[in-house]
Amino acid sequence: MSGEWFTETLYTDYRQSLRISKVLHRERTVYQDLMIFENPCFGRVLALDGIVQTTEGDEFAYHEMLVHVPILAHGNAKRVAIIGGGDGGALEEVLKHDVERVAMVELDPAVVELSRRYLPSICGDAFDDPRAEVIFADGAAFMREADETFDVIVVDSTDPVGPSVALFEQEFYADCRARLGEAGVLVTQSGVTFMQEDEARDTYRRMKPLFADAWLYLTQVPTYGAGFMTLGWGSLSAAPRKTPLAEIERRFRAAAIETRYYTPEIHVAAFGLPGYIRALMG
Ligand code: SAM
């Protein structure tokens, strides 16, 4: 942050800055530096350790693709786990589906508390939904020790620094696989590939030996600057990713969900990768 600008410190040689029109909250939580401020373009912005996590203006491009793609590809997801996701945006999207239980495992209670207070346009009333259980714990430890099974596991983590490093390790993906039911799907946030090549490459290469189907798919989030973000994909069956467009359209109509980024066409197209990303996958 310098003067009235918030300057993100994610990369050494590239920076994005957002004008701060008002600081709503700033504190050092037990786990991270947390700041919520207003920006004229993006509305309210949540930043952790100097990195933009989500904004009111463009969160739909991230949360809709992180959630609706695996759930509609699975086709009958009743039990869902979210690892991280303290702002509640992913939780809100999951709860739009006919699910029975959502376990959200977030490390930092302050992120949930402050998101409820300052970001209701992102989380809505998701935290009050009786289908949702919020568990304050380390997501890696939870997956290692859990004994329940999920149809879809969504990893909505910070970038791999500090407490989220374990969420990018092969051991964690193996623990997630062990918790997936038949044709279960694991998705992860894997960074902006043009800038964070290692994140996408390592995610794919670590998942590949573990899953019947491992892949990456794309979304485009304005405040995750410098190109496409990739989301990691691991499934116990090849079928979910190959679900034909007509069937995805049927499931989307049946779910009766309103979206701003997700469409059945973009769902299918998101698995088509540019050459520079295919090259990373080897
Ligand atoms: N959409 C964001 C992005 O792509 O940068 C992620 C947002 S969400 C707020 C990330 C959450 O992951 C944070 O609230 C953070 O506290 C949580 N987190 C980090 N490491 C974790 C861990 N090991 N277990 C559970 N939650 C974790």
Boltz pocket constraint, residues with backbone or C-beta under 6 A from the ligand:
constraints:
  - pocket:
      binder: B
      contacts: [[A, 52], [A, 53], [A, 54], [A, 62], [A, 83], [A, 84], [A, 85], [A, 86], [A, 87], [A, 105], [A, 106], [A, 107], [A, 108], [A, 111], [A, 137], [A, 138], [A, 139], [A, 140], [A, 156], [A, 157], [A, 158], [A, 159], [A, 163], [A, 164], [A, 165], [A, 166], [A, 167], [A, 189]]
      max_distance: 6.0
